[in-house]
Amino acid sequence: MAFTGKATYSAGTTLPELAEDVSDLVGIISPYETPLLDALGDPMREAMSTHHEWLEDELLPNKDAINDSTFTDPAADTDFVVDNGSRFRTGDQIQVEGSEELMLVTGINGDTLTVVRGYAGTTPEDLADNQVINILGNAALEGGDKPDARFTNRSRCGNYTQIFTATVEVSGTDIAASQLGLADELDYQKQERLRELIRDLENTIINGGQPTSNPEGSSSARRSMNGIIQHLSTNIFHTGDTSFPSGTGLDETKVNYVLRKIWENSNGNVDLIVVGGFQKRKINAFCADSRTYAANDTTFTNMVSVYESDFGICRIVASRWIPQDGVLFLDSSRVSVLPLAGRSFHFKPLASSGDYECGELIGEYTLELKNEAAHGLIRDLSTS
């Protein structure tokens, strides 16, 4: 039916005008979305203590580096010093990164290796200080004695819980009076404060930090958690670093560089790239030059929601709380936001000492970020 301009078929001039025309819902102007928490999802378990701990382990390393600048004949010397001699065993085949020469370790004395140069018919090449050595594998002797046992030590990692609270207080008059846009003032205030607390939880999960002294907290010292950024140390890249791609603008070269480095340093699989608004627009522009439109297309699309690379398929998540000069790379299977048992967000009614109703919204949460080498961060990107 064609538009008539009337709200109902029977509307006419005899109907009285409304004094006020107000929606039955209150529109909230401030942002309260939590895209990172939504992407991570609910945890599978709860934290059982204010100091939540988890165990981490790693495989024996299969890389080291030359630590010797005293070569007399870099293409023939059979003895040289490495950073960590304990990583090698007699019988290891080794190869300098970028070289075609194979070497066989025949002796180890502290951090000094004795090797056969040009093993397996390869051509000896010059060795130099700081070159990376890959340990290909060990060739054991038939009928030989067992080698010395080697193992790694498991480490205990942890994070503290942080309490998030907000007070709700509504006068008896406000509860009794008819309010525009809502049915229950107390219930509405609960919803408002809860949205604020969840928003602050996401912000803390990203940027929060714990105190250097008394992190366990007390009645006079506040307990706070380390966020994602404070956890990271292995894969932090700054524009201007000599090994990092040049330029301060975010581009595909930088994204692929970080994904490759994380892939080399860890068995993690990055599946989330978390950015602010400015860097999200930079990612959208990755394929802008190759987009084409037909004559009858009426929609202009300029958005990248998923980035697929050789090192994983990454969902792009835009969060307002990411530093504008930064980009986070996360393996979501190793990140969880856990409530302390029985302390997920809830409302606790409090005794009233006057003509009002009051209570407190309370939640206690922590961040579990396993294997920090499975994640990465770029900082100091341009923001204009």
C-alpha positions as CSV (number, residue, x, y, z in Angstrom):
1,M,0.0,0.0,0.0
2,A,1.2,3.5,-0.8
3,F,2.5,5.7,2.0
4,T,-0.2,7.8,3.5
5,G,1.7,9.8,6.2
6,K,-0.7,8.5,8.9
7,A,0.3,6.3,11.8
8,T,-2.9,4.2,11.5
9,Y,-5.7,3.8,8.9
10,S,-8.2,5.3,11.2
11,A,-6.2,8.3,12.3
12,G,-8.0,11.6,11.7
13,T,-8.3,15.1,12.9
14,T,-10.6,14.2,15.8
15,L,-7.8,12.3,17.6
16,P,-6.1,14.4,20.4
17,E,-2.4,15.3,19.9
18,L,0.1,13.6,22.1
19,A,1.9,15.7,24.7
20,E,5.1,13.7,24.2
21,D,6.2,11.1,21.7
22,V,9.0,9.1,23.3
23,S,10.4,5.8,22.3
24,D,10.0,2.9,24.7
25,L,13.8,2.4,24.8
26,V,16.6,4.7,25.8
27,G,19.3,5.1,23.2
28,I,22.9,4.8,24.5
29,I,25.3,7.1,22.8
30,S,28.6,5.9,24.3
31,P,30.3,2.8,22.8
32,Y,29.9,-0.3,24.8
33,E,30.7,-3.1,22.3
34,T,33.4,-5.6,23.3
35,P,34.6,-7.1,20.0
36,L,37.7,-8.8,21.4
37,L,35.8,-10.5,24.2
38,D,33.2,-11.6,21.7
39,A,35.8,-13.1,19.4
40,L,37.5,-15.0,22.3
41,G,34.2,-16.3,23.6
42,D,33.3,-17.6,27.0
43,P,36.0,-19.6,28.9
44,M,35.8,-23.4,29.4
45,R,36.6,-23.2,33.1
46,E,37.0,-20.8,36.0
47,A,40.0,-19.5,37.9
48,M,40.2,-21.1,41.4
49,S,42.5,-18.6,43.1
50,T,43.4,-14.9,43.0
51,H,46.7,-16.0,41.5
52,H,45.7,-18.1,38.5
53,E,48.6,-20.3,37.2
54,W,49.2,-22.5,34.2
55,L,52.2,-24.7,33.1
56,E,54.2,-24.2,29.9
57,D,56.9,-26.3,28.4
58,E,59.0,-26.2,25.2
59,L,60.9,-28.6,23.0
60,L,64.6,-28.8,23.0
61,P,65.9,-26.0,20.8
62,N,67.2,-26.9,17.3
63,K,68.9,-23.6,16.6
64,D,71.9,-21.7,17.8
65,A,74.4,-19.2,16.6
66,I,78.2,-19.0,16.0
67,N,79.9,-16.9,18.6
68,D,83.4,-16.8,17.2
69,S,85.2,-14.0,15.4
70,T,88.7,-15.6,15.4
71,F,88.5,-17.8,12.3
72,T,91.9,-18.3,10.6
73,D,90.3,-20.0,7.6
74,P,86.5,-19.5,7.6
75,A,86.1,-22.1,4.8
76,A,88.3,-24.8,6.4
77,D,88.4,-24.3,10.2
78,T,86.9,-27.4,12.0
79,D,86.7,-25.8,15.4
80,F,84.5,-22.8,16.4
81,V,82.6,-21.5,19.3
82,V,78.8,-21.3,19.5
83,D,76.4,-19.6,22.0
84,N,75.1,-22.8,23.6
85,G,77.2,-25.9,23.3
86,S,74.7,-27.9,25.4
87,R,72.2,-27.8,22.5
88,F,74.5,-30.0,20.4
89,R,75.3,-33.7,20.5
90,T,78.1,-35.7,18.8
91,G,76.6,-37.0,15.6
92,D,74.5,-33.9,14.9
93,Q,74.2,-32.8,11.3
94,I,74.2,-29.0,11.3
95,Q,73.9,-26.3,8.6
96,V,74.4,-22.6,8.7
97,E,71.2,-20.7,7.7
98,G,71.5,-19.6,4.0
99,S,74.4,-22.0,3.3
100,E,74.4,-25.2,1.3
101,E,77.2,-26.8,3.3
102,L,76.5,-29.6,5.7
103,M,78.7,-30.3,8.7
104,L,78.8,-33.2,11.2
105,V,79.6,-32.6,14.8
106,T,82.4,-35.0,16.0
107,G,83.3,-33.4,19.3
108,I,81.9,-30.9,21.9
109,N,84.1,-29.2,24.5
110,G,82.0,-26.6,26.4
111,D,80.8,-24.2,23.8
112,T,83.4,-25.3,21.2
113,L,82.3,-27.6,18.4
114,T,84.6,-29.9,16.4
115,V,83.0,-30.7,13.0
116,V,83.6,-32.3,9.7
117,R,83.4,-29.6,7.0
118,G,81.8,-30.3,3.6
119,Y,79.9,-33.3,4.9
120,A,78.0,-35.5,2.4
121,G,80.0,-34.1,-0.5
122,T,78.8,-30.5,0.0
123,T,81.2,-27.6,-0.6
124,P,82.7,-25.8,2.4
125,E,81.6,-22.1,2.7
126,D,83.0,-19.3,4.8
127,L,81.7,-19.1,8.4
128,A,81.2,-15.9,10.3
129,D,80.3,-14.6,13.8
130,N,76.6,-14.5,14.6
131,Q,75.5,-16.8,11.8
132,V,72.4,-18.9,12.8
133,I,73.0,-22.7,12.9
134,N,70.2,-25.2,12.3
135,I,70.5,-28.6,14.0
136,L,69.0,-31.0,11.4
137,G,69.1,-34.1,13.5
138,N,71.3,-36.6,15.2
139,A,72.8,-39.7,13.5
140,A,73.3,-42.4,16.2
141,L,75.7,-45.3,16.0
142,E,74.3,-48.8,15.5
143,G,74.5,-50.7,18.8
144,G,75.8,-47.6,20.5
145,D,75.2,-46.7,24.2
146,K,72.2,-44.5,25.0
147,P,72.9,-40.8,24.8
148,D,72.7,-38.6,27.9
149,A,69.2,-37.7,28.8
150,R,68.1,-34.2,27.9
151,F,64.9,-32.4,28.9
152,T,63.4,-29.0,29.5
153,N,61.9,-27.7,32.7
154,R,58.3,-26.8,32.8
155,S,57.6,-23.3,34.0
156,R,54.7,-22.0,36.0
157,C,53.2,-18.9,34.6
158,G,50.4,-16.9,36.1
159,N,48.3,-13.8,36.4
160,Y,46.3,-12.1,39.2
161,T,42.6,-11.6,39.3
162,Q,41.2,-8.0,39.3
163,I,38.0,-7.0,40.9
164,F,35.6,-4.7,38.9
165,T,32.8,-3.0,40.8
166,A,30.2,-0.3,40.4
167,T,27.5,1.0,42.8
168,V,23.8,1.3,41.9
169,E,21.7,3.6,44.0
170,V,18.1,4.8,43.1
171,S,15.8,6.9,45.3
172,G,12.4,5.6,46.3
173,T,10.8,8.4,44.4
174,D,12.6,7.4,41.2
175,I,11.5,3.8,41.6
176,A,7.8,4.8,42.2
177,A,7.6,7.5,39.4
178,S,6.8,6.6,35.8
179,Q,9.9,7.1,33.8
180,L,10.2,8.0,30.1
181,G,11.6,5.2,28.0
182,L,11.9,2.5,30.7
183,A,9.9,0.5,33.1
184,D,12.2,0.1,36.1
185,E,14.9,2.7,37.0
186,L,16.8,0.3,39.2
187,D,17.0,-2.4,36.6
188,Y,18.1,0.2,34.0
189,Q,20.9,1.5,36.2
190,K,22.1,-2.1,36.6
191,Q,22.3,-2.6,32.9
192,E,24.1,0.7,32.4
193,R,26.8,0.0,35.0
194,L,27.2,-3.6,33.7
195,R,27.9,-2.3,30.2
196,E,30.5,0.0,31.6
197,L,32.2,-2.8,33.6
198,I,32.3,-5.2,30.6
199,R,33.8,-2.4,28.4
200,D,36.4,-1.7,31.1
201,L,37.2,-5.4,31.3
202,E,38.1,-5.5,27.6
203,N,40.2,-2.4,27.9
204,T,42.1,-4.0,30.9
205,I,42.5,-7.3,29.1
206,I,44.3,-5.4,26.3
207,N,46.2,-2.7,28.2
208,G,46.2,-3.5,31.9
209,G,49.3,-4.1,34.1
210,Q,50.0,-5.4,37.6
211,P,52.0,-3.5,40.2
212,T,55.7,-4.4,40.6
213,S,55.3,-4.7,44.3
214,N,52.6,-6.5,46.3
215,P,50.8,-7.8,43.1
216,E,48.7,-10.1,45.3
217,G,46.9,-7.0,46.7
218,S,45.6,-6.4,50.2
219,S,43.0,-4.2,52.0
220,S,45.3,-1.2,51.2
221,A,47.0,-2.4,47.9
222,R,44.8,-2.9,44.8
223,R,45.3,-6.1,42.9
224,S,45.3,-5.8,39.1
225,M,46.0,-8.1,36.2
226,N,48.5,-8.0,33.4
227,G,46.9,-7.4,30.0
228,I,47.9,-8.9,26.7
229,I,50.4,-6.2,25.8
230,Q,52.2,-6.5,29.2
231,H,52.5,-10.3,28.7
232,L,54.3,-10.0,25.3
233,S,58.1,-9.9,25.0
234,T,59.3,-12.2,22.2
235,N,57.5,-10.9,19.2
236,I,57.3,-7.1,19.7
237,F,58.3,-5.1,16.6
238,H,58.8,-1.3,16.4
239,T,58.9,0.6,13.2
240,G,62.4,1.9,12.8
241,D,64.0,-1.4,14.0
242,T,66.8,-2.3,11.7
243,S,65.4,-5.8,10.9
244,F,61.8,-4.6,10.5
245,P,60.4,-3.5,7.1
246,S,61.0,0.2,6.5
247,G,58.3,2.8,6.8
248,T,55.9,3.8,9.6
249,G,52.6,3.0,7.8
250,L,50.9,-0.4,8.2
251,D,51.2,-2.4,5.0
252,E,51.0,-6.1,3.9
253,T,54.8,-6.5,4.0
254,K,54.8,-5.7,7.8
255,V,51.8,-8.0,8.5
256,N,53.4,-10.9,6.7
257,Y,56.8,-10.3,8.4
258,V,55.2,-10.5,11.8
259,L,53.1,-13.6,10.9
260,R,56.3,-15.3,9.6
261,K,58.3,-14.5,12.7
262,I,55.6,-15.8,15.0
263,W,55.4,-18.9,12.9
264,E,59.2,-19.4,13.1
265,N,59.4,-18.8,16.9
266,S,56.3,-20.8,18.0
267,N,53.9,-23.5,17.0
268,G,51.1,-21.0,17.4
269,N,48.5,-20.3,14.7
270,V,47.6,-16.6,14.7
271,D,43.9,-16.3,13.9
272,L,43.1,-12.8,15.2
273,I,44.5,-9.5,14.1
274,V,43.2,-6.8,16.5
275,V,43.5,-3.1,15.4
276,G,42.1,0.3,16.1
277,G,40.0,2.3,13.6
278,F,42.9,3.9,11.8
279,Q,44.9,0.7,11.2
280,K,41.7,-1.1,10.2
281,R,41.4,1.4,7.3
282,K,45.0,0.7,6.4
283,I,44.3,-3.1,6.2
284,N,41.2,-2.3,4.1
285,A,43.4,-0.6,1.6
286,F,45.7,-3.6,1.1
287,C,43.7,-4.6,-2.0
288,A,42.2,-1.3,-3.0
289,D,44.3,-1.0,-6.2
290,S,43.1,-4.4,-7.5
291,R,39.3,-3.9,-6.9
292,T,37.1,-3.6,-10.0
293,Y,33.5,-2.7,-10.4
294,A,31.1,-3.4,-13.2
295,A,28.8,-0.7,-14.7
296,N,25.7,-2.0,-12.9
297,D,27.3,-2.3,-9.4
298,T,25.6,0.0,-7.0
299,T,27.5,-0.9,-3.8
300,F,31.0,0.3,-3.1
301,T,32.8,-2.1,-0.8
302,N,36.1,-1.3,0.9
303,M,36.5,-3.7,3.8
304,V,38.8,-6.6,4.7
305,S,37.3,-8.8,7.4
306,V,39.6,-11.9,6.9
307,Y,43.3,-11.9,5.9
308,E,44.5,-15.3,4.6
309,S,48.2,-15.8,4.4
310,D,50.7,-18.7,4.2
311,F,50.8,-18.6,8.0
312,G,47.1,-18.8,8.8
313,I,43.7,-17.4,8.2
314,C,43.2,-14.3,10.4
315,R,40.0,-12.6,11.3
316,I,40.3,-8.8,11.5
317,V,38.8,-7.4,14.8
318,A,38.5,-3.7,15.3
319,S,38.6,-2.6,18.9
320,R,38.5,0.9,20.2
321,W,40.8,0.1,23.1
322,I,43.9,-1.0,21.0
323,P,46.6,1.7,21.0
324,Q,46.1,3.6,17.7
325,D,49.8,3.0,16.8
326,G,49.6,-0.7,17.5
327,V,48.4,-4.0,15.9
328,L,48.0,-7.2,18.0
329,F,48.4,-10.7,16.5
330,L,46.8,-13.4,18.6
331,D,46.3,-17.1,18.7
332,S,42.8,-17.2,20.2
333,S,43.1,-20.8,21.3
334,R,45.8,-19.7,23.8
335,V,43.9,-16.7,25.2
336,S,41.1,-16.9,27.8
337,V,39.4,-14.4,30.1
338,L,38.4,-16.3,33.2
339,P,36.2,-15.3,36.1
340,L,37.2,-16.3,39.6
341,A,34.9,-19.2,40.7
342,G,31.5,-17.8,41.7
343,R,32.7,-14.2,40.9
344,S,31.5,-13.6,37.4
345,F,29.5,-10.3,37.1
346,H,26.6,-10.3,39.5
347,F,24.5,-7.8,41.5
348,K,24.6,-7.8,45.2
349,P,21.8,-6.0,47.0
350,L,23.0,-3.9,49.9
351,A,21.2,-2.7,53.0
352,S,19.5,0.7,52.6
353,S,19.8,3.2,55.4
354,G,17.3,5.6,53.9
355,D,14.7,6.3,51.2
356,Y,16.6,4.5,48.4
357,E,17.5,1.1,47.1
358,C,21.2,0.3,46.5
359,G,23.5,-2.5,45.5
360,E,26.8,-3.3,44.0
361,L,27.8,-4.9,40.7
362,I,30.8,-7.1,41.2
363,G,33.0,-9.2,38.9
364,E,36.5,-10.7,39.3
365,Y,38.4,-11.8,36.3
366,T,41.9,-12.6,35.0
367,L,43.6,-13.1,31.7
368,E,45.2,-16.5,30.8
369,L,47.7,-16.0,27.9
370,K,49.6,-19.1,27.1
371,N,52.9,-19.3,25.2
372,E,53.5,-15.5,24.7
373,A,55.8,-16.4,21.7
374,A,52.6,-17.5,19.9
375,H,51.4,-13.9,19.7
376,G,52.9,-10.6,18.4
377,L,52.6,-6.8,18.5
378,I,53.6,-4.0,16.2
379,R,54.1,-0.5,17.8
380,D,54.9,3.0,16.6
381,L,52.9,2.9,13.4
382,S,51.8,6.2,12.0
383,T,48.3,7.3,12.9
384,S,47.7,10.1,10.5
